[in-house]
Amino acid sequence: MFRQQAKPRGGVAKISSVGEKLFVTGRVRYARLAQLVEQPVYTGKVGGSSPSARTMSSKDFLPFALQLARDSGGIMKQNFILGMKKEWKADHSSLTETDMAIHRLVEASIKRDFPDHGILSEEGESYQGDAEYIWVCDPVDGTHNFSHGIPTATFMLSLVHNGEPILGVIYDPFMDRLFHAEKGKGAFMNDKPIHVSSSSECKRTVIGIGKTTGVVGLYPIMEHLRSKEVRIISGLSIGYMGALVAAGEFAATLFGGRDPHDTVAIQILVEEAGGKATNLFGKKSERYDGNVDGQLASNGILHEELLKIISDHGKK
């Protein structure tokens, strides 16, 4: 796969097949993918070494996730070029070398530092799906945009304990916005506290839409919201928009799909920022390491109004 390379211009990267070299032209550095996934990712502290799996504990979850997000974001930025080679999956979504490089990095890092944890990634099969702790990952959320030169993709990673989200990270490497939340500890962007908006009516708010078909058809809902003077934004990474709900810029996001890797990080981030997140029918999922019935993530104030709009106008 991916052996046809983009023509380099100036300092752009050219990407070859999985397992081969990831070159960056016009720069000094390059690395083999195999070396990327074998090298330590989590260092514990600057200049330190990766602690062994036996010494890793729950207090290491967040530093591990944040470092992995930054390393994954670095791969995204390094490989962000025009004319990117891509393939199309069975669900008509795009797949790039970068998706697979990050997936392998995440998988190798978790297996090394938390070998008894499970992994649920968009680009790979579930690993230890019955584990007490499961990492849920979307290596490049918004691959379509990413692969067409639009810098609105994000890295998404969550940790679920017995089906319940306890940690979520969303990283926008292009603007260097690193969002994170731990259960009961609040939500942050670049270590500064964030909070959802205080909007009490839909009028003149911004609402993001992702995956318009699936659990509920969202097109009629979008039209109704526009009639209420809501500014609708769609076609971006759902993680990108969900993080902006937590930061108070968007009033809500609606997601019509079923994949947990698109929703879990948003779930905990928005809730810890003071908002509310449910499925499209207003219910909490019993578990967040399996399929979900879409997602409504909001500032909380508008949640019930939006649920009624979904019920009245959504296409079943």
C-alpha positions as CSV (number, residue, x, y, z in Angstrom):
1,M,0.0,0.0,0.0
2,F,0.9,3.6,-0.4
3,R,3.9,3.1,-2.6
4,Q,3.0,5.8,-5.1
5,Q,4.7,8.9,-3.6
6,A,3.7,12.5,-3.7
7,K,6.0,14.7,-5.7
8,P,8.1,16.7,-3.2
9,R,8.0,20.4,-3.3
10,G,10.5,22.3,-1.1
11,G,10.2,21.0,2.4
12,V,7.3,18.6,2.0
13,A,7.4,15.0,3.2
14,K,7.0,11.9,1.1
15,I,5.6,8.8,2.6
16,S,6.2,5.2,1.5
17,S,4.7,1.9,2.6
18,V,4.1,0.8,6.2
19,G,7.3,-0.3,7.8
20,E,9.5,1.6,5.4
21,K,11.2,5.0,6.0
22,L,9.2,8.1,6.8
23,F,11.3,10.8,5.1
24,V,11.0,14.5,5.6
25,T,12.8,16.3,2.8
26,G,14.4,19.7,3.5
27,R,15.0,18.6,7.2
28,V,17.8,16.8,8.8
29,R,15.8,14.0,10.5
30,Y,14.1,10.9,9.3
31,A,13.1,7.7,11.1
32,R,12.0,4.2,10.3
33,L,8.5,3.4,11.5
34,A,9.9,0.3,13.2
35,Q,12.2,2.5,15.2
36,L,9.5,4.9,16.0
37,V,7.3,2.3,17.7
38,E,10.2,0.6,19.5
39,Q,11.7,3.7,21.0
40,P,10.4,4.8,24.5
41,V,7.4,7.2,24.3
42,Y,6.7,7.9,27.9
43,T,9.7,9.1,29.8
44,G,8.2,9.8,33.2
45,K,10.1,13.1,33.4
46,V,12.4,15.1,31.2
47,G,15.6,13.2,30.7
48,G,14.2,10.1,32.5
49,S,13.7,6.6,31.2
50,S,10.5,4.7,30.6
51,P,9.4,3.0,33.9
52,S,8.9,-0.8,33.6
53,A,5.4,-2.2,33.4
54,R,5.7,-3.4,37.0
55,T,6.2,0.2,38.3
56,M,3.5,1.8,36.2
57,S,0.3,2.8,38.1
58,S,-2.8,4.8,37.7
59,K,-0.9,8.0,38.4
60,D,1.0,7.3,35.2
61,F,-2.0,7.2,33.0
62,L,-2.3,10.9,32.3
63,P,1.5,11.6,31.7
64,F,1.6,8.6,29.4
65,A,-1.5,9.8,27.4
66,L,-0.3,13.3,27.1
67,Q,3.2,12.3,25.9
68,L,1.7,9.8,23.4
69,A,-0.6,12.6,22.1
70,R,2.3,14.9,21.5
71,D,4.4,12.2,19.8
72,S,1.4,11.3,17.6
73,G,0.8,14.9,16.8
74,G,4.4,15.2,15.8
75,I,3.9,12.4,13.2
76,M,0.8,14.2,11.9
77,K,2.6,17.5,11.4
78,Q,5.6,15.8,9.9
79,N,3.5,14.0,7.3
80,F,1.0,16.8,6.5
81,I,1.5,17.5,2.8
82,L,-0.5,18.3,-0.3
83,G,-1.0,15.4,-2.8
84,M,-1.0,12.9,0.1
85,K,-1.4,9.2,-1.0
86,K,-4.5,7.7,0.5
87,E,-6.7,4.6,0.2
88,W,-10.4,4.1,0.8
89,K,-11.8,1.7,3.4
90,A,-15.0,-0.3,3.1
91,D,-17.0,2.4,4.9
92,H,-15.8,5.0,2.3
93,S,-13.5,6.8,4.8
94,S,-9.9,7.5,3.8
95,L,-6.8,5.8,5.2
96,T,-3.3,7.2,5.1
97,E,0.2,6.0,6.1
98,T,0.0,8.4,9.1
99,D,-3.1,6.6,10.5
100,M,-1.3,3.4,10.5
101,A,2.0,4.8,11.8
102,I,0.2,6.3,14.8
103,H,-1.9,3.2,15.4
104,R,1.3,1.1,15.6
105,L,3.0,3.6,17.9
106,V,-0.1,3.6,20.2
107,E,-0.4,-0.1,20.2
108,A,3.3,-0.7,20.9
109,S,3.4,1.9,23.6
110,I,0.4,0.5,25.5
111,K,1.6,-3.1,25.2
112,R,5.0,-2.1,26.5
113,D,3.9,0.0,29.5
114,F,0.5,-1.4,30.3
115,P,0.6,-5.0,29.0
116,D,-2.6,-6.1,30.8
117,H,-4.6,-3.3,29.3
118,G,-6.8,-3.6,26.2
119,I,-6.8,-1.5,23.1
120,L,-9.7,-0.5,20.8
121,S,-8.4,1.5,17.9
122,E,-10.1,2.6,14.7
123,E,-7.3,1.3,12.6
124,G,-6.8,-2.1,14.3
125,E,-8.5,-5.1,15.8
126,S,-9.4,-5.1,19.5
127,Y,-6.6,-6.3,21.8
128,Q,-7.6,-7.9,25.1
129,G,-11.2,-6.6,24.7
130,D,-12.3,-8.0,28.0
131,A,-9.5,-6.2,30.0
132,E,-10.4,-4.1,33.1
133,Y,-8.7,-1.1,31.4
134,I,-9.2,-0.4,27.7
135,W,-7.6,2.4,25.7
136,V,-9.9,3.7,23.0
137,C,-8.0,5.5,20.2
138,D,-8.6,7.3,16.9
139,P,-5.1,7.9,15.5
140,V,-6.2,10.6,13.1
141,D,-9.7,11.8,13.7
142,G,-10.6,13.7,10.5
143,T,-8.4,11.7,8.1
144,H,-10.4,13.0,5.1
145,N,-9.5,16.6,5.9
146,F,-6.0,15.7,6.9
147,S,-5.4,13.8,3.6
148,H,-6.7,16.7,1.5
149,G,-4.6,19.5,3.1
150,I,-7.1,20.8,5.7
151,P,-5.4,21.1,9.1
152,T,-8.4,20.3,11.3
153,A,-7.6,16.7,12.3
154,T,-6.9,15.5,15.9
155,F,-5.5,12.7,17.8
156,M,-8.0,11.1,20.2
157,L,-7.2,8.8,23.1
158,S,-9.3,7.7,26.1
159,L,-9.0,5.3,28.9
160,V,-12.0,3.3,30.0
161,H,-12.2,1.4,33.3
162,N,-14.8,-1.4,33.4
163,G,-16.7,0.4,30.7
164,E,-16.5,3.9,32.3
165,P,-14.4,6.7,30.9
166,I,-11.8,7.9,33.4
167,L,-9.4,9.9,31.1
168,G,-9.6,11.6,27.7
169,V,-7.1,13.4,25.5
170,I,-7.7,15.3,22.3
171,Y,-4.8,16.9,20.6
172,D,-4.8,19.5,17.7
173,P,-1.2,19.5,16.7
174,F,-1.6,22.2,14.1
175,M,-2.6,24.8,16.7
176,D,-0.8,23.0,19.5
177,R,-4.0,22.7,21.6
178,L,-3.8,19.8,24.0
179,F,-7.1,19.1,25.7
180,H,-7.3,16.6,28.6
181,A,-9.7,15.6,31.3
182,E,-9.6,13.0,34.2
183,K,-12.7,11.9,36.0
184,G,-13.5,14.3,38.8
185,K,-10.5,16.6,38.1
186,G,-11.8,19.1,35.6
187,A,-11.0,19.8,31.9
188,F,-7.9,21.6,30.6
189,M,-6.4,23.0,27.4
190,N,-2.6,23.2,27.6
191,D,-2.9,22.8,31.4
192,K,-5.3,25.8,31.8
193,P,-8.8,25.1,33.0
194,I,-11.6,25.3,30.4
195,H,-15.4,25.5,30.8
196,V,-18.4,25.1,28.5
197,S,-20.3,28.1,27.3
198,S,-23.2,29.8,29.3
199,S,-25.5,30.2,26.2
200,S,-29.1,29.7,27.3
201,E,-30.7,29.7,23.8
202,C,-29.7,28.2,20.5
203,K,-29.9,31.4,18.6
204,R,-26.5,32.6,17.3
205,T,-24.6,29.7,18.8
206,V,-22.3,27.4,16.8
207,I,-23.2,23.7,16.7
208,G,-21.0,21.0,15.1
209,I,-22.3,18.1,13.2
210,G,-20.5,14.8,12.6
211,K,-21.5,11.6,10.7
212,T,-24.9,12.8,9.5
213,T,-26.3,9.3,8.9
214,G,-26.3,6.2,11.1
215,V,-28.2,6.2,14.3
216,V,-30.3,9.1,13.3
217,G,-30.3,11.1,10.1
218,L,-29.2,14.6,11.0
219,Y,-29.9,16.5,7.9
220,P,-33.5,17.5,8.9
221,I,-32.1,18.5,12.3
222,M,-29.5,20.7,10.7
223,E,-32.2,22.5,8.7
224,H,-34.3,23.1,11.7
225,L,-31.3,24.5,13.7
226,R,-30.5,26.8,10.8
227,S,-34.1,28.1,11.0
228,K,-33.3,29.0,14.7
229,E,-30.3,31.1,13.5
230,V,-27.8,28.5,14.6
231,R,-24.5,28.5,12.8
232,I,-23.9,24.9,11.7
233,I,-20.4,23.6,11.1
234,S,-19.8,20.2,9.6
235,G,-17.1,18.3,7.9
236,L,-14.5,18.8,10.6
237,S,-13.0,16.3,13.0
238,I,-15.7,15.5,15.6
239,G,-12.9,15.5,18.2
240,Y,-11.9,19.0,17.0
241,M,-15.4,20.3,17.5
242,G,-16.1,18.4,20.7
243,A,-13.0,19.9,22.3
244,L,-14.3,23.4,21.3
245,V,-17.6,22.5,23.1
246,A,-15.5,21.9,26.3
247,A,-13.7,25.2,25.7
248,G,-16.9,27.2,25.4
249,E,-16.6,28.0,21.7
250,F,-19.3,25.6,20.4
251,A,-22.6,25.2,22.2
252,A,-22.9,21.5,21.2
253,T,-21.9,18.7,18.8
254,L,-24.2,16.1,17.3
255,F,-22.7,12.8,16.1
256,G,-24.8,10.2,14.2
257,G,-22.3,7.3,14.3
258,R,-21.8,4.4,16.5
259,D,-18.0,4.2,17.0
260,P,-16.7,4.7,20.5
261,H,-13.3,6.0,19.3
262,D,-15.2,9.1,18.0
263,T,-17.1,9.9,21.2
264,V,-15.4,8.7,24.4
265,A,-12.8,11.5,24.7
266,I,-15.5,14.1,24.0
267,Q,-17.7,12.5,26.7
268,I,-15.3,12.9,29.6
269,L,-13.9,16.2,28.3
270,V,-17.2,18.0,28.0
271,E,-18.6,16.6,31.3
272,E,-15.5,17.6,33.2
273,A,-15.8,21.1,31.6
274,G,-19.3,21.4,33.1
275,G,-21.4,20.2,30.2
276,K,-23.4,17.2,29.4
277,A,-23.0,14.3,27.0
278,T,-25.5,11.5,26.2
279,N,-26.5,9.4,23.3
280,L,-28.9,11.0,20.8
281,F,-31.8,9.7,22.9
282,G,-30.7,11.3,26.1
283,K,-29.4,8.2,27.8
284,K,-26.0,7.3,29.1
285,S,-24.3,4.2,27.6
286,E,-23.9,1.2,29.9
287,R,-20.4,0.9,28.6
288,Y,-18.1,3.2,26.5
289,D,-15.8,0.5,25.1
290,G,-18.4,-0.7,22.5
291,N,-20.8,0.8,20.0
292,V,-22.9,3.8,21.1
293,D,-26.1,5.3,19.9
294,G,-24.6,8.5,18.6
295,Q,-23.7,11.4,20.8
296,L,-25.1,14.8,21.9
297,A,-22.4,16.8,23.7
298,S,-23.5,20.2,24.9
299,N,-23.0,23.0,27.4
300,G,-25.7,21.3,29.5
301,I,-28.1,24.3,29.5
302,L,-29.3,23.5,25.9
303,H,-29.2,19.7,26.2
304,E,-32.9,19.1,26.7
305,E,-33.9,21.5,24.0
306,L,-31.6,19.8,21.6
307,L,-32.8,16.4,22.5
308,K,-36.4,17.5,21.7
309,I,-35.2,18.8,18.4
310,I,-33.5,15.5,17.7
311,S,-36.7,13.6,18.6
312,D,-39.0,15.8,16.6
313,H,-36.9,16.2,13.5
314,G,-34.4,13.3,13.4
315,K,-34.8,10.9,10.6
316,K,-35.0,7.3,12.0
